[in-house]
Amino acid sequence: MPTQVSESFILRSYPFREGDLIISFFTREEGKLRGVARRARRPKSPFGAGLERLSHVRLAYFLRENAELANLSSCELMESGFGVQSGYDCSLALDYFTEISEHLLPPHEPNEKFFRLLKSTIEYLRAGGPVWPAVDYFTLWAVRLTGVLPELRVSDDTAELVNHMFVTPLPAMATPDWNKSTLQPLRRSLVRAVEQHVERRMLTVPLLEAL
């Protein structure tokens, strides 16, 4: 199979051998994959800052048939995640997006809608949008697009909120009424659904709730 080039988001990186990294990345065409970035931890890395969490990149990789790990050969940075990490709350939100994506997305399964969800939510935060509408919007659509959203038993007010979130673009949701106390019941029910599906507690949830 020839080298593939795909628009991707970097999800996680793990040390591997001396100077190498294992990268979990979400491609637009092939879904979530893992690969080895050789010499990525060395001073003159061929990947530069492109392997940081939730960097939007154009990634070149080679994946042999039936192989678990791809070989990453180059990385062209399209949009850095550093600009969104300036605030502590935004940085936690990015950790949460990464954690949700890692747990809910199956490997080697394309999901164009989830890719666009991740892209639009990060762009919303980069433009200065408030954190909580982005967190709740991403969580609601993430569980819906991955097929794990259970039947929601909610109050009339929350049901109206849910219906609004399913049809309203994210930028239009940043209104004064969308504050932490208003969204708290919905947020807890969605996070509970995610945690039950992955059978573990999300690491960033307690930090987000403490904001």
N, C-alpha and C positions, 0 to 999 in steps of 0.2 A: 504494500500500500504506500503511495507517495506521501510526502509531507503535506499535512493539512494546515490551513491558516483559517482561524475562526475568531470572530468577535467574542470576547469572554469577560467574565468577572472572576477575579481571584477570591477564593473563599478562605482557605486556610493554608498555612505552610508549616512543615515539620522538619527539623534537622535530620539529615540522612547522610551518614558517612562524613568524611572530612571535607567540608566546603560545599556539600550538596544539600538540596532541599527537596522534600516531597511536597508537591503543590496540589491542592484540591481546587479545581476551577470549573466554572459553569459556562459552557459554550452555547452559542445560539443554535447551532445546527445539530450537535451531538449530545446535548445535555451535560450532566455532571460527570467529570472525569478526574483521574489522578495521574500525575506524571512526575518524573524526576528532572529537576533543573540542576544540571551539573555546574559546579564552580559558582553557584549563585551566592554563596556566603563569602566569597573572596573579594578583596578590595576592587579588583578590576572585573567585576561580574559582567557578563554579556547581557544581563537582564536589567541592570540598573535598578530603578525604584519601581519597576513595573510589577513586581510580585508582592506588593503590599496589599493588605486586606481591602477587598472591594475596589481595587483599581480596575478601571475599564480599559481593556487592552485588546490588541490584535495579536493573538498567540499562534506561533507556528510549532507544531508537534507531529511526532511520528508514532503511531500506535500499531504494533504488530497484531495479527489475528490471534485471539484468545489470550493476549497479554493483559495483565492487570494494570501495569503502569506504562504510560506513554513516555517518550523522550522529548523533552521540551528543547527547542533549538534557538528560538528568538522570541522577543516580546516587544511590541511597539505600544508605548503608552498612549492611550487616547484621552483618558480623563483620570487624573489622580484622585485618590480618596483622601489625601491630606487636607484639602480645603474644607471638607465636611467635618473633620475631626478636631477643629479648633475649640469647640465647646465640649465639656464633659458629658452633657446629656446627649449630644449628637454622636459622640464616640460610643457611648453605651448603646444607642439605637443601632449603630452599624454592627456592633458585636451581636446584638439580638437578631438582626437581619441575616447575618452570616450563620448563626446557630440554627435558626429556623430553616434556612436553605440547606444546610448540611444534613439535617435530620429528616426533612420531608422529601427531598428530591431523590428519587432512585437513580443509580448510575446508568449511563448510556441510554437515557430516555429523554429525547428532545421535549422541551416545553417552552415554546415561543412566547406564550402569554405570561408565564412566570418570569421569563427574561425581561420582558417589557415592564412588568410590575417592579422588579428590582431596579431597573434603569430609571423609571419615572419617579420612584420614591427617593432615590439618592439625588436626583436632579432637583426635586422639590426641597430637600434639606439644604442642598448647595445654594439654592436661591434664597435661603433665609426663612423657609417655612417652619412653623412650630413643630416640635418633636412629637407630641402626643397624637395629633391627627395622623401623622405619618406612621407611627407605630401601630395604631389601631387599624388603619386602612391596610397596611401591609399584612398584618396578622390575619385579618378577615379574608382577604383575597388569597393569601398563601394556603390556608386550609381549604378554601373552596377549589382552587386550581389544582391541588394535589389530591382531591377526592376524599378528604378526611373530615369535612365539616359535618357534624351531626345535626340533628334537628335542634333548633334553638328555642328554648323555652324562656321567653323574656316578657317583660312588662310591655304595656302599650307604648310607653315613651321610648323604651329601648328598641322595640320592634320597628318603630318609625325611623329610628336612627340607623338600624341595620339596613332597612330598605333604601334609605337615602345613600348609604355608603356603597351599595351595590350598583347604583346608577349614576352617581355624581363623580366627576373627575376630581382627583386629589386637590389641585390648587383651589377649587371652588369651595372646599370644606373648611378652610381656615377662617372660621367666623368666631366672634366672641363667645357664643354659646357652647362651642366645642372645647370645654376645659376638662381638667383631670377628673373632677367630681362627676361631671355628666357622663363621661366615657368609662368610668371605673367598672360598673357592672358588666358591660359588654367586654371590656378588656379581660376581666377575670374569667369569664365563661370561655372566651377564645383561647386564652393561655392554658386553661384546664383541659380543653379539647386537644391541644397540641401535646401537652405533657402526657395525657393518657395514651395518645397514639405512639409516642416514642418511648414510653415507659421509663421516663427519667425526668428530673426537674431541670428546667432551663437555667443555666448558670447566671445569666444576666438579668433574669426576671426580678430577683430581690433588689438588685441595684437600681433597676428602672423604677420599681415601685417606691423606692426610698427618695426619689427626686421630689 
